[in-house]
Structure formats: structure tokens, C-alpha cells
Amino acid sequence: MQQPRLVASDVDGTLLPPHPKPTERTITAVANVLASGTPFVLVTGRPPRWIPPIARYLPGVKTAVCANGAVLYDIAEDRVLSAITLKPEQLRELSAIAERAVPGSWLAVEWVGERADDEISIPRIETGRRPNWTDAYREVPRAQMAESPAIKLLIRHDELNSDQIFAALAPHVGEDVSLTWSDPSGMIEAAAAGVTKATGLAEVAAAAGVDQADVIAFGDMPNDLEMLQWVGHGVAMGNAHPAILAVADEVTAPNTQDGVALVLERWF
């Protein structure tokens, strides 16, 4: 493609190496994109509260598509612009499906407030479950997890991988729910119907006046699938899931070898 007019990148496993700070080469590549006047958008499964720790290394990045497309977040203003949620009745139904289809699974819900660190944004996790998460969470009984709309329901199993959980759940989930995953170790993410990274990115591109064909995106996991198919040029990381490698227009180096920067340096 010609020089992109908008650059979008997944965060974990794509823009970031195994540690939580981008490499200097990646930081420079993003800065060069922004210096050209081209928007750079983070498109991630992370909720808004997990955006500031990475954004502080990328000054000038203004927008994040969070929760796999469910939330648009203004980084500069620390403001949630929009959120698409699962209704309480959907959360209850999904909880029952998980109990039947994936015995031994456990749940967490992601809520969102007006700003990244609003009290409401603290995730609710099923009582007795203590995952290795890096931020605060609140344990509640399963019945209380469906009291309010949520941007995401997480379904996890300690002995199954994500492909296995997805295969067990998908036949039982209706058309009003979207399933995907970004963690191969055993966690599925459920959102409202039609919510994908592609839908969130499309909204950002339209607001910026950028055509679909002029957008480039980078990703590595199944939650990046629709985004890489939607953009003009979809780039899979060398470490990507086979489903992503199959649809990408190009495969770059792994996230451990500055794969995003390697591509962007052609134009910026």
C-alpha cells in the first residue's frame, strides 16, 4: 500500500514485547508516525484503566479502542466516549451456559465508568477466584456479577486452553453475543453482538475522515481477526495465532523483534 493515513495496533503480543514497556525502536516508530500527521490508534482487548500505563510511553497517541471494540476512549482527556454493553439478562444467560458447557469455569465482568480509574471500572471476579491480574479487583458471588450492564464477560478455565473453551461455548451462544479471545491460556471474552475491533476502528477512521483502504493494522490473536480483514493492509506478527496468519496481507517479525516498527519504517 501507499503511506497509510491511519495506523492501528493491538497492544499485548503486538506493540509490546513480553515486558510492559515498548522498545525504544517502537517508541521512535510511533513518534515518527505522529510527526507526519498520521493518527496512531491503540486497538486492544484492554479496558480503559489499562491504557494509561502504556500511553505514557507513547505521547501524542490520543485514542484507544478498548475491550475489543466495545469502548472508545479519549486518552488525552481521560474520557470514555462511548460503550456498548451486555445487558444483565445476557450476563445471566451466559453464566448459565458456561456452567453447563464448560464445567469448572469461572467468571469475571468488566464494567466501565466515565474515566479510566472510576470506581465502577474495577472488575468483579467470582468469589474464591484470585487470578494473577496486575490491578485491583473485587470478589463477588456469581449471582451479583449480572446486576449491571458490562462491557465484557470473561469466562476462564484453569485446565483448558482458549480454543477448547471457545469450541465448547460457541454452539450454545446466540446471535446477540460475540465471542473472541486474546489470551491463549484459557480465557474467552464475550461482548455484545457485532462488537469487534473492526467496528470500533471503523468508527475512529470515519471520524478522522480516513478511508478503510488507507488504514493499516497490526495484530496477533483471534480478537484481531475482524480488524485485519477490515483494513486496507492487515499485518500479522510472526508470533500470531494461526487464524491471524491465515488472513493477513503480510507477516512481520514477532513482537520480540520490533515487528511493528519494522513495517512502519518503510513510510515514516
DALIN-V953203 format. One line per field, one symbol per residue. ss: DSSP state (A for helix, B for strand, O for the rest). phi: phi as a letter, one per 40 degrees, with the letter a starting at -180 (. if undefined). burial: 1 if it has 9 or more other C-alpha atoms within 8 Angstrom, else 0. Layout:
BEGIN
ss=???
phi=???
burial=???
END
This chain:
BEGIN
ss=OOOOOBBBBOAAAAAOOOOOOOOAAAAAAAAAAAAOOOBBBBBOOOOAAAOAAAAOOOOOOOBBBBAAAOBBBBOOOOBBBBBOOBOAAAAAAAAAAAAAAOOOOBBBBBOOOOOOOOAAAOBBBBOOOOOOOOOOBBBBOAAAAAOOOBOBBBBBOOOOOAAAAAAAAAOOOOOOBBBBBBBOOOBBBBBBOOOOAAAAAAAAAAAAOOOAAABBBBBOOAAAAAAAAAOOBBBBOOOOOAAAAAAOOBBOOOAAAOAAAAAAOOOO
phi=.cdcbabbacbcgbccccccbcccccdcccccdcccgccbbcbacccdcccdcccccbdhcbbbcbffhcbbbccccfaccaabbccdcccccccccccccbdgcbbabbbabcbdbddccccbbddgbbccccbcabcacdcccbcbdbcabbbbbcbbccdccdcccdcbccccbbbaabbcchabbbbcdgcaccccccccccccgbcdccbbbbaabdccdcccccccabbccccccdccdcbccabbccccbfdccdccccbb
burial=0001111111101111100001100110111111000111111111111111011011001111111111111110011110111111001101101110110011111111101101001111110000000000001101001100111111111001110111011000100011111111011111110011111111001100010101111111111111111111111111111011101100111111011111010000
END
